Amino acid sequence: MSLFVKKPLNELLAQAADSEKGLKRTLGAGNLIALGIGAIIGAGLFVRTAAAAGQAAGPGVTLSFILAAVGCAFAGLCYAEFAAMIPIAGSAYAYSYVTMGELIAWIIGWALIMEYALGAATVSIAWSEYLNKLFGGGIPYEWCHSPFESYTDSAGVLHQGMINAPALVILLLLTLLLIKGTQESALVNAIIVFIKVAIVLLFIAIGWQFIKPENHTPYLIPEGTAAVTDQAGKVIADYSGWNKHGWGGILGGAAIVFFAFIGFDAVSTAAQEAKNPKRDMPIGILGSLVVCTILYILFGHVLTGVANWKDFVDPEKGREASVAYAISTYMSGYGWLATGVTVAILAGFSSVILVMLMGQSRIFYTMSNDGLIPKAFGELHPKFKTPYKANWILFVFVGLFAAFVPGHVAGDLTSFGTLFAFVLVSAGVWILRVKAPNITRPFKTPLYPVVSTLGVLICTAMIVGLDTQTLKVAFAWMALGLIIYFLYSRHHSKLRYPGEIMPKAQDFNEQ
């Protein structure tokens, strides 16, 4: 049987119709824009903005946001075509199984682990940093940083990380919450979204008066910029690479801040509930991206204007908690704002981690039901009816990254996984247009094949812009995925061997 064997589309659509009865087309363009804004604004803005400025783009991080947004827009339109055509659960993995076949579905599913699982690790690391900031740095460096992180303080004392304990604690608590099956209410979610947006607007409005023009000069990191070192002379950030300065740094920064746009696909998943998908889906996707991009540009402009971009790579000056650092250090009289921002960010981060863990467990559950990963990932708790074994396995996996891997490494790997999936989704639109031109498409990507081609090219360019070490680790991960597929998944696929694995009619008659 071919490596690209496909799931029958008609059967899946019928299944979706049976399981999702009651869904009404009630969402207008405004609802979809609000949905997108709520899903997009999260940890990426408060963490990756400073990381991109400090590591590659400098004040030009605003241009990095624009480039990342353009790539997201092209990929998002392609994503919307798939979501409107095949409105079923399982994200890109599920409908790629229908349109491009099992091997491509596996590759996307494996890449999505880097998006959701490592995304949860990245946010939990940021959560740890902001918690320590709230406690005034009371958590020892050794207990809130990975073994691969160290620095020498102003007194000449070397601090070597051992384990990020707070990140593990928040992951454990949220895992227990997911296993129990407790759901966040719509009201709580709405409050968290409101707080996140309010924080961004408040920081922009108040911080604007503290902007120092000299912090924006030069706007791009110049070639030959000296590396940033700690008190012992250890290099913290090096700018010799092509993607660490100038316009190359803008591309490198775009690859880093891309993390801040993860979540816009939530708009495309609501295609079945949109009043007019053909009109409202592109408005929702592009509208939310435009609003968030404007907020991001203003946020990045203010942040790099209030504090010098080199501050954002100094372990003694905030790192992941750079927003709180900038407020408390440079915005005199607004210490209360730093505390308020920190508390609100911690709440927002918690919800983001919860959503990412939930999303990954659902992908594991779907892949397990397809036979591509062990059935333990699809087993439900006898009382709570949640995929509890998948949640525990996910906790161990994510916890290892959160506890022992630096935040910027996990964040860059998250960007790779998302970008890689977007490349395949964008390419998938083109492939399916050629191979199956007569399939009903409630929404069609405009300017085909230009948009899908640009989606592939821009997202690929941002992948290339990632750090070399990140790319090596990412490709090693994808190679491991292919090995697992050919050694295990291919031989346990329920689509390939339905008679051996899938239940028979008499099985239900015996119950």
C-alpha positions in Angstrom: 0.0 0.0 0.0 1.3 3.5 -0.9 3.0 5.7 1.7 0.4 8.3 0.8 -2.7 6.3 1.4 -5.6 8.7 2.2 -8.5 8.6 4.6 -11.9 8.6 2.8 -13.1 12.2 2.8 -16.8 11.3 2.7 -16.6 9.1 5.8 -14.8 11.8 7.8 -17.3 14.5 6.8 -20.2 12.2 7.8 -18.5 11.4 11.1 -18.0 15.1 11.7 -21.6 15.9 11.0 -22.8 13.2 13.4 -20.5 14.3 16.2 -21.0 18.0 15.9 -24.8 18.2 15.6 -26.1 21.5 17.0 -23.3 23.7 15.7 -24.8 26.8 14.2 -23.3 29.4 11.9 -23.4 32.3 14.4 -20.0 33.8 14.1 -19.6 37.0 12.1 -16.4 38.7 10.9 -16.1 40.7 14.2 -16.5 37.5 16.3 -13.7 35.8 14.3 -11.4 38.8 14.6 -11.9 38.8 18.4 -11.3 35.1 18.5 -8.0 35.5 16.6 -6.8 38.3 18.9 -7.5 36.3 22.0 -5.7 33.3 20.6 -2.7 35.2 19.3 -1.7 37.6 22.1 0.1 35.5 24.7 3.5 34.5 25.9 5.2 35.2 22.6 4.7 39.0 22.8 6.0 39.4 26.3 8.9 37.0 25.9 10.0 36.7 22.3 9.9 40.4 21.5 12.9 41.0 23.9 14.6 37.8 22.7 14.4 38.8 19.1 15.6 42.3 19.8 18.5 41.1 21.9 19.6 38.2 19.8 19.2 39.4 16.2 17.1 42.4 15.3 17.7 45.2 17.8 15.1 48.0 17.6 14.4 46.6 14.1 12.3 43.9 15.8 9.3 46.0 14.6 10.2 45.1 11.0 10.6 41.4 12.1 7.0 41.5 13.3 5.9 42.8 9.9 7.7 40.0 8.0 6.4 37.3 10.3 2.9 38.7 10.0 3.1 38.5 6.2 4.2 34.9 6.3 1.4 34.1 8.7 -1.2 35.8 6.4 -0.3 33.7 3.4 -0.1 30.5 5.4 -3.4 31.4 7.2 -5.3 31.8 4.0 -4.2 28.3 2.9 -5.1 27.0 6.4 -8.6 28.5 6.0 -9.2 26.7 2.7 -8.5 23.4 4.3 -10.5 24.2 7.5 -13.5 25.3 5.5 -13.3 22.3 3.2 -12.8 19.7 5.9 -14.3 21.1 9.2 -13.1 18.3 11.5 -11.0 18.1 14.6 -7.3 17.2 14.7 -5.8 20.4 13.2 -3.5 20.1 10.2 -2.7 16.5 10.9 -6.3 15.4 10.5 -7.1 17.0 7.1 -3.6 16.4 5.7 -4.4 12.7 6.2 -7.4 13.1 3.9 -5.7 15.3 1.3 -2.1 14.4 1.1 -1.8 10.9 2.7 -0.5 9.1 5.7 3.2 9.9 5.5 2.6 13.7 5.1 0.0 13.5 8.0 2.6 11.8 10.1 5.2 14.4 9.3 2.8 17.3 10.2 1.7 15.5 13.4 5.3 15.0 14.4 6.2 18.6 13.6 3.2 19.8 15.6 4.8 18.3 18.7 7.4 21.0 18.5 4.6 23.6 18.2 2.4 22.5 21.1 4.6 20.5 23.4 7.7 22.6 23.1 5.5 25.7 23.0 4.2 24.7 26.5 7.8 24.2 27.6 8.8 27.7 26.4 5.8 29.4 28.1 6.4 27.5 31.4 10.0 28.7 31.4 8.8 32.2 30.9 6.3 31.7 33.7 9.1 30.7 35.9 11.1 33.9 35.1 8.1 36.1 35.8 7.3 34.3 39.0 10.9 34.9 40.2 10.5 38.6 39.1 7.4 38.8 41.2 9.3 37.4 44.2 12.1 40.0 43.7 14.6 37.4 42.5 14.1 35.3 45.7 14.3 32.0 43.8 17.9 31.0 43.6 19.3 31.0 40.0 20.3 27.4 40.3 16.7 26.3 40.9 15.0 28.3 38.1 17.4 27.7 35.2 18.6 24.8 33.1 22.0 23.1 33.6 23.0 24.7 30.2 22.7 28.2 31.6 25.1 30.0 33.8 26.4 33.5 34.5 28.9 35.4 36.7 27.3 38.2 38.7 28.8 41.6 39.5 30.5 40.2 42.6 32.3 37.6 40.5 30.3 34.7 41.7 29.5 32.0 39.2 25.9 30.8 39.1 25.2 27.4 37.4 21.7 26.4 36.7 20.5 22.9 37.8 16.8 22.6 37.2 13.9 24.9 36.5 11.7 23.8 39.4 8.9 26.5 39.0 8.3 25.5 35.4 7.9 21.9 36.5 5.4 22.9 39.2 3.1 24.8 36.9 3.2 22.0 34.3 2.3 19.5 37.0 -0.6 21.5 38.3 -2.0 22.1 34.8 -1.6 18.5 33.9 -3.6 17.4 37.0 -6.2 20.0 36.0 -6.4 18.5 32.4 -6.7 14.9 33.7 -9.6 15.9 36.0 -11.2 17.5 33.0 -11.9 20.9 34.5 -12.7 23.4 31.7 -12.1 27.1 31.8 -15.4 29.0 31.5 -16.0 31.4 28.7 -16.2 34.2 31.3 -12.7 33.4 32.7 -11.3 33.2 29.2 -12.9 36.5 28.3 -11.4 38.2 31.4 -7.9 36.8 30.7 -8.1 38.1 27.1 -9.3 41.5 28.2 -6.4 41.7 30.7 -3.8 40.7 28.2 -4.9 43.3 25.6 -5.3 46.0 28.4 -1.8 45.3 29.5 -0.4 45.8 26.0 -2.3 49.0 25.5 -1.4 50.3 29.0 2.3 49.6 28.5 2.3 51.3 25.1 0.4 54.4 26.3 2.5 54.9 29.5 5.8 53.7 28.1 5.7 56.1 25.1 6.7 59.0 27.2 9.8 57.2 28.4 11.2 56.4 25.0 14.8 57.5 24.5 15.6 58.2 20.8 19.2 57.1 21.3 18.0 53.5 22.0 16.6 53.4 18.5 19.9 54.4 16.9 21.1 52.5 14.9 17.8 50.9 14.1 19.4 47.6 12.9 22.3 45.9 14.6 25.4 47.0 12.8 27.8 44.4 11.3 30.8 44.0 13.6 28.8 44.6 16.8 30.8 43.2 19.7 29.5 40.2 21.5 27.7 40.7 24.8 29.6 39.1 27.7 29.0 38.6 31.4 31.4 39.7 34.2 33.6 36.7 33.7 33.9 37.3 29.9 31.6 34.5 28.9 29.8 35.3 25.6 26.1 35.6 26.1 25.1 36.8 22.6 27.2 36.8 19.5 26.3 38.9 16.4 28.8 37.6 13.8 26.3 35.3 12.0 24.5 36.6 8.9 21.2 36.3 10.6 22.4 38.2 13.7 22.8 41.7 12.3 21.5 44.0 9.6 18.7 42.9 7.4 19.7 39.3 8.0 19.0 40.0 11.6 15.5 41.1 10.7 14.9 37.7 9.1 16.4 36.0 12.1 14.2 38.1 14.4 11.1 37.2 12.3 11.9 33.5 12.9 12.0 34.2 16.7 8.9 36.4 17.0 6.9 34.1 14.8 6.2 32.4 18.1 4.1 35.4 19.0 1.7 34.8 16.1 1.0 31.1 17.0 -2.7 30.7 17.6 -4.2 32.5 14.6 -5.2 29.1 13.2 -7.9 29.2 15.8 -9.8 31.4 13.5 -9.7 28.8 10.7 -10.9 26.0 12.9 -14.1 28.0 13.4 -15.1 27.7 9.7 -18.1 25.5 10.4 -19.5 28.1 12.7 -19.0 31.1 10.5 -22.1 32.8 9.1 -20.4 33.3 5.7 -17.1 31.4 5.6 -16.3 32.6 2.1 -16.3 36.2 3.2 -15.7 36.1 6.9 -12.8 33.6 7.1 -10.3 35.9 5.3 -11.6 38.9 7.2 -11.2 37.1 10.5 -7.7 35.8 9.8 -6.3 38.9 8.2 -8.2 41.2 10.5 -6.8 39.6 13.7 -3.3 39.5 12.2 -3.5 43.2 11.3 -4.7 44.2 14.7 -2.1 42.1 16.5 0.7 43.2 14.2 -0.1 46.8 14.9 -0.1 46.2 18.6 3.1 44.2 18.3 4.9 46.9 16.3 3.9 49.6 18.8 4.9 47.3 21.7 8.3 46.5 20.2 8.9 50.2 19.4 8.2 51.2 23.0 10.1 48.3 24.6 13.3 48.9 22.6 12.9 52.6 23.2 12.5 52.4 26.9 15.4 50.0 27.4 18.5 49.4 25.3 18.2 46.2 23.3 21.4 44.8 24.7 19.8 44.8 28.2 17.5 41.9 26.9 20.3 39.4 26.7 21.8 40.1 30.2 20.8 37.5 32.8 20.9 40.2 35.5 18.5 42.4 33.5 15.4 40.4 33.0 15.9 38.1 30.0 12.5 36.4 29.7 11.0 38.9 32.2 12.3 41.9 30.2 9.0 43.8 30.2 8.9 43.9 33.9 12.6 44.8 34.0 12.1 47.7 31.6 9.2 49.1 33.6 10.8 48.8 37.0 14.2 50.2 35.8 13.4 52.9 33.3 9.8 54.0 34.0 10.1 55.9 37.2 7.0 56.0 39.4 5.4 53.0 37.7 6.6 50.2 39.9 3.0 49.2 40.5 2.6 48.7 36.7 5.5 46.2 36.7 3.8 44.2 39.5 0.5 44.3 37.8 2.0 43.3 34.5 3.8 40.4 36.1 0.7 39.1 37.9 -1.5 39.4 34.8 1.2 37.8 32.6 1.4 34.8 35.0 -2.3 34.3 34.7 -2.2 34.7 30.9 0.8 32.3 30.6 -1.1 29.7 32.7 -4.0 29.7 30.2 -1.7 29.5 27.3 0.2 26.5 28.8 -3.2 24.8 29.5 -4.4 25.3 25.9 -1.1 24.0 24.4 -1.1 20.9 26.6 -4.7 20.3 25.8 -4.1 20.8 22.0 -1.1 18.4 22.1 -3.0 15.7 24.0 -5.8 15.9 21.4 -3.4 15.4 18.6 -1.8 12.5 20.4 -5.3 11.1 21.0 -6.2 11.4 17.3 -2.9 9.8 16.1 -3.4 7.0 18.6 -6.9 6.3 17.4 -5.3 6.1 13.9 -2.8 3.5 15.2 0.2 5.6 14.4 1.3 5.9 18.0 0.7 3.4 20.9 -2.9 3.0 22.1 -1.9 4.3 25.6 -2.0 7.8 24.2 -5.7 7.3 23.4 -6.8 5.6 26.6 -9.4 7.5 28.6 -9.6 7.9 32.4 -12.4 5.6 33.7 -13.9 8.4 35.7 -12.9 11.7 34.1 -13.0 10.5 30.5 -9.8 12.3 29.6 -6.7 10.9 27.8 -4.8 10.8 31.2 -2.0 8.6 30.0 -1.3 11.0 27.1 -1.3 13.8 29.7 1.2 12.1 31.9 3.5 11.2 29.1 3.2 14.7 27.8 4.1 16.1 31.3 7.3 14.0 31.3 8.3 15.1 27.8 7.5 18.8 28.2 8.8 18.8 31.8 12.2 17.5 30.6 12.5 20.4 28.2 11.2 23.0 30.6 13.4 21.8 33.5 16.7 21.2 31.5 16.6 23.2 28.3 17.1 27.0 28.0 13.9 29.0 27.0 15.3 30.4 23.8 16.2 26.9 22.5 12.7 25.5 23.2 11.1 28.7 21.7 13.1 28.4 18.5 12.2 24.8 18.1 8.5 25.7 18.6 8.9 28.2 15.8 10.5 25.6 13.5 7.7 23.1 14.1 5.0 25.6 13.4 6.7 27.0 10.3 7.3 23.5 9.0 3.7 22.7 9.3 2.7 25.9 7.6 5.0 25.1 4.7 3.3 21.8 4.2 -0.2 23.3 4.5 0.6 26.0 2.0 2.1 23.4 -0.4 -0.9 21.1 0.3 -3.3 23.7 -1.2 -1.4 23.7 -4.4 -1.1 19.9 -4.5 -4.8 19.4 -3.9 -5.9 22.1 -6.4 -4.0 20.1 -9.1 -5.0 16.6 -8.0 -8.5 17.2 -6.9 -9.8 20.4 -8.6 -13.5 19.4 -8.3 -13.7 19.1 -4.5 -16.2 21.5 -3.0 -14.3 24.4 -1.4 -16.5 26.8 0.7 -13.5 29.1 0.8 -10.8 29.3 -1.8 -7.3 30.9 -1.2 -7.3 34.1 -3.3 -4.6 34.6 -6.0 -3.8 31.0 -6.2 -1.0 29.8 -6.7 0.7 33.1 -5.8 -0.4 33.1 -2.1 0.4 29.4 -1.5 3.8 29.8 -3.1 4.6 32.9 -1.1 3.5 31.1 2.0 5.9 28.3 1.3 8.8 30.7 0.4 8.4 33.1 3.3 7.9 30.4 6.0 10.9 28.5 4.5 13.0 31.7 4.7 12.1 32.1 8.3 13.1 28.5 9.0 16.5 29.2 7.3 16.8 32.3 9.5 16.8 30.3 12.7 20.0 29.5 14.6 22.1 26.8 13.1 22.1 24.7 16.3 18.3 25.0 16.4 18.1 23.7 12.8 20.4 20.7 13.6 18.2 19.7 16.5 15.0 20.2 14.6 16.1 18.1 11.6 17.3 15.4 14.0 13.9 15.4 15.6 12.2 15.1 12.2 14.6 12.3 11.2 13.7 10.5 14.4 10.0 10.9 13.5 10.6 9.2 10.1 12.4 6.3 11.8 9.5 5.8 14.2 7.0 5.9 11.3 8.8 3.2 9.3 9.6 1.0 12.3 6.3 1.3 14.1 3.5 3.5 12.8 3.3 2.2 9.2 2.8 -1.4 10.6 0.2 -0.4 13.1 -1.9 2.0 10.9 -5.6 1.3 11.2 -6.1 2.6 7.8 -3.7 0.0 6.3 -4.8 -2.9 8.5 -8.5 -2.2 9.4 -9.4 -5.9 9.7 -6.7 -6.6 12.3 -7.1 -3.5 14.5 -10.4 -1.8 14.0 -13.5 -3.2 15.9 -15.9 -5.5 14.0 -19.7 -5.3 14.0 -20.0 -8.3 16.3 -17.8 -6.6 18.9 -20.6 -4.1 19.4 -23.4 -6.7 19.4 -21.6 -8.6 22.3 -21.7 -5.5 24.6 
